[in-house]
Amino acid sequence: MRGLPYAASAANIAEFFGGFSVKEEDIIIDMSKGRPTGYALVFLPTEDDAARAQKELNHKNIGTRYVDVFYPTVRNWVWFAQAW
């Protein structure tokens, strides 16, 4: 996901994914520049859950910001892995 408020925590994101059995340990917030970048990876239990989350939560708000919920591309994965 992207577009997160910089103050968003794993607990805030888990709450956002309320009906999807997401726990805080299923969330990685990108801190690659020494501070939150507004990106996070969220691991859902199944592909069906991921598809439903994308459909139901994409462009919904966390706080005052709307977030994009999407499947990461290979490029996103590579970038994220290098940042760690």
LUMPA-202849 format. One record per residue (C-alpha): x, y, z. Coordinates in Angstrom, 1 decimal, padded with zeros to 4 digits. Example, Ala and Ser with C-alpha at 12.3 -4.5 7.8 and 13.67 -1.06 7.14 Angstrom:
2
+--------+--------+--------+
|   east |  north |     up |
+--------+--------+--------+
|  012.3 | -004.5 |  007.8 |
|  013.7 | -001.1 |  007.1 |
+--------+--------+--------+
This chain:
84
+--------+--------+--------+
|   east |  north |     up |
+--------+--------+--------+
|  000.0 |  000.0 |  000.0 |
|  001.1 |  003.6 | -000.5 |
| -000.1 |  007.0 |  000.6 |
|  000.0 |  006.2 |  004.3 |
|  000.1 |  009.1 |  006.8 |
|  003.7 |  009.2 |  008.1 |
|  002.4 |  008.7 |  011.6 |
|  000.6 |  005.5 |  010.7 |
|  001.6 |  002.5 |  012.8 |
|  001.3 | -001.2 |  012.2 |
| -001.6 | -001.1 |  014.7 |
| -003.4 |  001.6 |  012.6 |
| -002.9 | -000.5 |  009.4 |
| -004.1 | -003.7 |  011.1 |
| -007.2 | -001.8 |  012.2 |
| -007.7 | -000.6 |  008.6 |
| -007.6 | -004.2 |  007.4 |
| -010.1 | -005.1 |  010.2 |
| -012.1 | -007.9 |  008.5 |
| -009.1 | -009.6 |  006.9 |
| -007.3 | -011.3 |  009.8 |
| -004.2 | -009.0 |  009.5 |
| -002.0 | -008.8 |  012.6 |
|  000.7 | -006.3 |  013.3 |
|  003.4 | -008.8 |  012.5 |
|  001.9 | -009.2 |  009.0 |
|  002.9 | -005.6 |  008.2 |
|  006.2 | -004.1 |  007.2 |
|  006.3 | -000.3 |  007.1 |
|  008.9 |  001.1 |  004.8 |
|  011.5 |  003.1 |  006.8 |
|  014.2 |  002.9 |  004.1 |
|  015.1 |  006.6 |  004.3 |
|  015.3 |  006.6 |  008.1 |
|  011.7 |  007.7 |  008.5 |
|  008.3 |  006.4 |  007.2 |
|  008.0 |  006.8 |  003.4 |
|  004.2 |  006.2 |  003.2 |
|  004.6 |  002.7 |  001.8 |
|  003.9 | -000.6 |  003.6 |
|  003.7 | -004.3 |  002.7 |
|  000.7 | -006.1 |  004.2 |
|  000.6 | -009.9 |  004.0 |
| -002.9 | -011.4 |  003.9 |
| -003.8 | -015.0 |  004.7 |
| -005.0 | -015.9 |  001.2 |
| -005.0 | -014.7 | -002.4 |
| -008.8 | -014.3 | -002.1 |
| -008.4 | -012.1 |  000.9 |
| -005.9 | -010.0 | -001.0 |
| -008.2 | -009.5 | -003.9 |
| -011.1 | -008.7 | -001.7 |
| -009.0 | -006.2 |  000.3 |
| -007.8 | -004.5 | -002.8 |
| -011.4 | -004.2 | -004.1 |
| -012.9 | -003.0 | -000.8 |
| -010.1 | -000.9 |  000.7 |
| -008.4 |  000.8 | -002.3 |
| -008.8 |  004.6 | -002.0 |
| -010.3 |  004.4 |  001.5 |
| -008.9 |  006.8 |  004.1 |
| -006.6 |  006.2 |  007.0 |
| -006.9 |  009.4 |  008.9 |
| -007.2 |  012.3 |  006.4 |
| -005.3 |  010.5 |  003.6 |
| -006.6 |  008.0 |  001.1 |
| -004.4 |  005.0 |  000.5 |
| -003.7 |  002.8 | -002.6 |
| -004.1 | -000.9 | -001.9 |
| -002.5 | -002.9 | -004.7 |
| -000.5 | -006.0 | -005.6 |
|  003.2 | -005.2 | -005.7 |
|  005.0 | -005.7 | -009.0 |
|  008.3 | -007.4 | -009.2 |
|  009.9 | -003.9 | -009.4 |
|  008.2 | -002.9 | -006.1 |
|  009.4 | -006.1 | -004.5 |
|  013.0 | -005.6 | -005.7 |
|  013.0 | -002.0 | -004.6 |
|  011.6 | -002.9 | -001.2 |
|  014.0 | -005.7 | -000.7 |
|  017.0 | -003.5 | -001.5 |
|  015.8 | -000.9 |  000.9 |
|  016.0 | -003.4 |  003.8 |
+--------+--------+--------+
